[in-house]
Amino acid sequence: MSYTDLRDWIEQARALGEVRDVQGASWQEDIGRITEMLHHTDDSPAVLFDDIPGYPRGYRILANANATRKRLALTLGLPLDIDRRPLMDRFLEMTESGRAVAPRYVKDGPVFENVLKGDDIDILRFPSPKWHPLDGGRYLGTGVCDVLKDPDSDWVNIGTYRVMVQDSKSVSVYISPGKHGRQFRDKYFSRHEPCPVAVVCGVEPLLFVASSLEVPQGVSEYDWAGGIRGEPYEVVTDPITGLPIPARAEIVLVGFLRDDHRRPEGPFGEWTGYYASGERDEPVLDVQAVYHRNDPIILGVPPNKPPYEPHRYREYLRSALLLREMKAAGVPGVVDAHCFGVGGCRLLLAVSIQQRFAGHARQAAHIASMCRVGAYLGRMVVVVDEDIDVTDINDVMWAVLTRSDPERSLDIIHRAWSGPLDPAIRPDLKGFNSRLLIDATKPWEWRDKFPVAIGPDAETKRETRKKWGWILQAGGDARADEPAPAVARARGAATPAD
Ligand SMILES: Cc1cc2nc3c(=O)[nH]c(=O)nc-3n(C[C@H](O)[C@H](O)[C@H](O)COP(=O)(O)O)c2cc1C
């Protein structure tokens, strides 16, 4: 891995021409608006906001870090021009269980350049943005890694759970029901104990990617991301909570969540594209200490209407994990899988299979819907034959519309895992949702009699484009006495490109 921390990652991305510096954008409005624009523009750069009015120069925010495949490749330490499927395959190799690398505990690190305790604690010293106009507060933690430990074992879990500033000395942490951090938190609360948490608000993008992905139960994201790095993460033990925190993190708040200390949290613009969970009372972190580097950088990943930044890279990574989980569950003949960005990589999943037996498509649909990657807040799973490109929404919908027949092709799963963020569920009924499974494969019993599909296979398409693709180029209608290169090539003239 070529970078050591967030600053180093930024410099490497900058050397590739992938970073824009923006001065003078306000935390109240500009930063959120610019970030929304970046999230919804293909190939947009990462942006480093500095000189934020009201804050010292150097107190910065990085947005849109992993929005392109090139920058994701930088984050994962892969060739920058890597294609989709090799990226997914390499990612799966790097996250095989045997590859995990435990963190290395060191005594000190740049994170302790500034240590604030007692009266010196002031969370408002950081330029937390109001990311969306109707947010109920300023969110310091969006590209955040929250470190929690299972009270019954050594399992240290890191999850991205949003962090809203309550006042200069406290923040609230929102964790959806069922998430690992929520299970830990609820164990402490059921024993009437406070729950120790370290909120890490600026860390290199790989640990953030791990923190916000479905890392297997019982596996620490430190070990998992260490496996991708091929070397241990350096962590220091926080003397207050005993939790390991990244030695080179930018900002860390440590303290304890208490069941009996709750304050309103939200509304917040969420990944479904709505302020769906509204305002609820959530536990408050009484911050006992703030650690930060000089001139700290907040990693900003505010949710926006899908697809937004994380969906641009989770399309690869969650799809890869889905492939692995389907295979691990014993579903044979799985060819490809895709978690569509338009559904936040959760609401719409497609899996292609080479059908091997009656009932195979239903098996694939149910497993995709209920495995770890698919279980939380899904909506639809579509299973298609192997000739369908699962990454192409038109191809997938064409299969749905032409190979499925509602009376035989649909299943509904009831009372599945959802939560407060689900916009389609009535506010007083949130918790469960249902799933639609669509078998869009050719019906097994008469697959041999299924109409033959029009259209060339992939190889024929490639050949046609190679031979006739020049027709698509602008300039093909150039004057006969001055042929455009494409026209000249079609007429058999040699061109330098040949
Ligand atoms: C930008 C971003 C923000 C997120 N915010 C939250 C959140 O506020 N609460 C939550 O429970 N999950 C949130 N998630 C999803 C979790 O991080 C994700 O489900 C992760 O797998 C949780 O870790 P766990 O599986 O160890 O519980 C967010 C994900 C992203 C990418």
The ligand as an ORCA input file, in Angstrom:
! r2SCAN-3c Opt
* xyz 0 1
  C     -21.766      7.357      4.389
  C     -22.401      6.279      5.217
  C     -23.125      6.610      6.341
  C     -23.711      5.628      7.123
  N     -24.399      5.997      8.238
  C     -24.929      5.062      9.051
  C     -25.577      5.433     10.273
  O     -25.692      6.601     10.607
  N     -26.058      4.452     11.070
  C     -25.961      3.123     10.704
  O     -26.402      2.269     11.456
  N     -25.367      2.740      9.551
  C     -24.842      3.687      8.726
  N     -24.204      3.307      7.565
  C     -24.143      1.890      7.180
  C     -23.142      1.121      8.021
  O     -21.927      1.816      8.106
  C     -22.905     -0.255      7.432
  O     -24.107     -0.968      7.475
  C     -21.830     -1.037      8.149
  O     -21.748     -2.330      7.610
  C     -22.094     -1.105      9.614
  O     -21.096     -1.828     10.273
  P     -21.470     -3.194     11.008
  O     -21.911     -4.102      9.914
  O     -20.196     -3.617     11.628
  O     -22.531     -2.873     11.969
  C     -23.593      4.272      6.765
  C     -22.863      3.929      5.623
  C     -22.277      4.914      4.853
  C     -21.507      4.526      3.632
*
